Amino acid sequence: MTITRELLIGGKNLPARSGRTTQDITPHTGAVYATVAAAGVEDVTLAVDAAQAAFDDWAALSPFARRAVFLKAAALLQERTEQAADLMAGEVGGTRPWAYFNVGLAANMLTEAAAAITAPRGDVLTAQQEGTLGLAIREPVGVVAAFSPWNAPVILGVRSVAAALAAGNTVVMKPSEDAPLACGLFIADVLRDAGLPDGVLNVITNDPADAAEIAEALVADPRVRAVNFTGSTGVGRIIGEHAARHLKPALLELGGKNAVIVLDDADVDYAVDAAAFAVFMNAGQICMSGDRILVHESLAEEFTAKFTAKVAALPSGSPEEPTTVIGPLIGPAAARRVAALVRDAVAKGATVLTGGGEPEGAVHPATVLTGVPKEADLYYTESFGPVCVIGTFATDEEAVALANDTDNGLTCGIITENGSHGLRVARRIRTGIVHINDQSVADEPQAPFGGFNASGYGRFGGRWGVEAFTNTRWVTLATEHAHYPF
C-alpha cells in the first residue's frame, strides 16, 4: 500500500497550498513507494513563519527540558528500527545492516546532542578594565535551514537538525526528494513524539523539478539565519553562493574523493577487509567511501589478488535479501552514470580486474580497476557507486602526493601496523578526517566531522556542532563605576 504524507508545518500535517503532490520511487523495482506533498514557495514562507513563531519559547525552555526531549527521541528511534529499515529499503534500496547502522549512530547523535545542551557554553574573559567581568556567551541564531540527503537518510536526517535544535534554534528542513520520509518526516515524527513543541521542526517536501526554487527561497528568507547542507559538491556550491549572497553562515558537508593507503608495514589480509568495507559499504554511496586504494608496491601483487577475489564474491541484488552487500544505487540513472565512468576509464587505458559491464536496473556490479589515467573522468570524479581504483606507490612521499591529488579533502584511511609511521603520513594528508590503521568510513557523534577544499567547511559533532549554530556575544558587567575623560 502506497504511503501518503503531507508537509509538517507548525505541528500540523498540511497539504501543499497548490494541492500538488509528487511520487517517491523504489530504486530496485521502480514502483511508487510513497506520495508526498509538493511544496511551493508559499509553503516555504509558511514553514518559516511557524519556525519564527516557535523560536522564543524553544530558546527560553529549560536546558534540562530540552535535554529530556532528545533523550526520549533517542530511545524512540531505537524502538522504531524496523520501521526505519523498511523505509530505507523502500526509498533508497538500503540493506538491513546499513539501516541498523543508521539507526544506531543516529540515536547516539541524539544522545550526544542531549549532552551538549547542558554542557558548559561560553568563556569567562580576562577584562582590561579593573572590576569588570567579561563573558563570551553563545546564543542560538534563530531559524536554521536544513537540507538532508538520501544516502544515509536516518544518520544525515538527524545530523541536519540535531545540533541546531540542541542549541535552541528552530528549523525548517528540506529532505532529499529521493528520501522525503526516511531523512525528513520520519525524523520529525520521532522528535515530535518525544515532545518537541509544535513549530520547532518543520518539514517541506517537494517535487524534484522545484528543488532549486524551493532551496533558494528557503535560504533567501530574511528570518533564516544559518544554513546546514549535506550533499554533493556541485549543489553545495550553489547553496553556499545563496548563503553568501545573504550574508548567512553555512555548514557544508560535501563530496569526497577519498583514499585508503596501504603502507609497506600493513597486514595484507586486514587491509583487504578494511578496503572492501571502505569501498563497498552501501554500494559506495557514502561521502567517506574509498574511491582510491593506494598500495605500496611491495604488497601490491598479493593485495590486488586477494582484494579482487573478495570483491568478485560480494553478493549483490535486492536489499530485501539479508546476504546482499551490493544493493541498488539510488536509481537506474545513477547506475548508468557509474557505468559510463567505468567505460570512459577503460577506453582511455584502464584495466577492469573484476566487475564492469552494464548495470541491471539500479544495481551496478562491484568493480575494481587499475591503471586509470589522469585524463579519465573517474580519476578526479567521485564515483558514488561500487567502484574503486587500485594504484601503487614506492615511497611515503609518493603516497601522500597521490592521496592529495584531488580538489576534495574529506577523509582518508591509512593501513599500517606501525602507529608512528601512520601518524607521520597522516599529518601530511590534506583532509578533515584521517584514520590510522582503519579505513576511510568512520563516524562518531562526539568527534569533529567535516572536510575542507571542495569537501566543504564547518564541523558537526559535540561542541563543534553547537558552535556552528550559535552566535558568540561579548557581555561585560562592571562592578565599579568607570572614569571617563569628559
Summary of the structure (lengths in Angstrom):
residues: 486
radius of gyration: 23.6
end to end distance: 78.9
largest distance: 84.3
contacts: 1803
relative contact order: 0.13
helix: 41%
strand: 22%
